[in-house]
C-alpha cells in the first residue's frame, strides 16, 4: 500500500549500485553475526522499524543547553 511516489523512490534506489552494495554488506554482516552467535541483526532492524511506526514524527536533535552560571 505504497503511494506512487514511494514506489518510484524505491525503484530509483533499486537501480543504484551503491544501495545494492550496502544491502549486500548488511547481509554478509548479518550472516557472520548469526554464525558467531552474536546479536540478531534482523531482530534489531525489526525493532527499529516498529519504533518508527509507533513514533512517526521526524526526530529533530535539540541543541545542547549552555549553562553560563554553574557552580560546583
C-alpha positions as CSV (number, residue, x, y, z in Angstrom):
1,X,0.0,0.0,0.0
2,X,2.7,2.4,-1.1
3,X,2.0,5.7,-2.8
4,X,3.1,6.1,-6.4
5,X,5.8,8.5,-5.2
6,X,7.2,5.9,-2.7
7,X,7.1,3.2,-5.4
8,X,9.1,5.5,-7.8
9,X,11.6,6.2,-5.0
10,X,12.1,2.5,-4.3
11,X,12.6,1.8,-8.0
12,X,15.2,4.5,-8.2
13,X,17.0,3.1,-5.1
14,X,16.9,-0.4,-6.6
15,X,18.8,0.9,-9.7
16,X,21.6,2.4,-7.5
17,X,24.7,0.2,-7.4
18,X,25.7,1.8,-4.0
19,X,22.4,0.8,-2.4
20,X,22.8,-2.8,-3.7
21,X,26.3,-2.9,-2.3
22,X,25.2,-1.6,1.1
23,X,22.4,-4.2,1.3
24,X,24.9,-7.0,0.4
25,X,27.2,-5.8,3.1
26,X,24.4,-5.8,5.6
27,X,23.5,-9.4,4.5
28,X,27.1,-10.5,5.0
29,X,27.4,-9.0,8.4
30,X,24.2,-10.5,9.5
31,X,25.3,-13.9,8.3
32,X,28.6,-13.5,10.2
33,X,26.9,-12.5,13.4
34,X,24.5,-15.4,13.1
35,X,27.3,-17.9,12.7
36,X,29.1,-16.4,15.7
37,X,26.1,-16.5,17.9
38,X,26.1,-12.7,18.1
39,X,23.1,-10.3,18.1
40,X,20.5,-11.0,15.5
41,X,20.5,-8.1,13.1
42,X,17.0,-8.9,11.7
43,X,15.5,-8.6,15.2
44,X,17.3,-5.2,15.7
45,X,16.1,-3.9,12.4
46,X,12.5,-5.1,13.1
47,X,12.7,-3.3,16.5
48,X,13.8,0.0,14.8
49,X,11.0,-0.4,12.2
50,X,8.4,-0.9,15.0
51,X,9.7,2.1,16.9
52,X,9.4,4.4,13.9
53,X,5.9,3.2,13.3
54,X,4.9,3.9,16.9
55,X,6.6,7.3,16.8
56,X,6.2,8.5,13.2
57,X,7.2,12.2,13.9
58,X,10.5,13.4,12.5
59,X,13.3,13.4,15.0
60,X,15.0,16.8,15.3
61,X,18.0,17.0,17.5
62,X,17.9,19.6,20.3
63,X,20.8,21.9,20.7
64,X,22.7,21.4,23.9
65,X,21.9,23.8,26.8
66,X,24.7,26.1,27.8
67,X,24.8,27.0,31.4
68,X,26.5,30.3,32.0
69,X,26.4,30.4,35.8
70,X,27.3,27.0,37.1
71,X,29.0,26.4,40.4
72,X,30.3,23.0,41.5
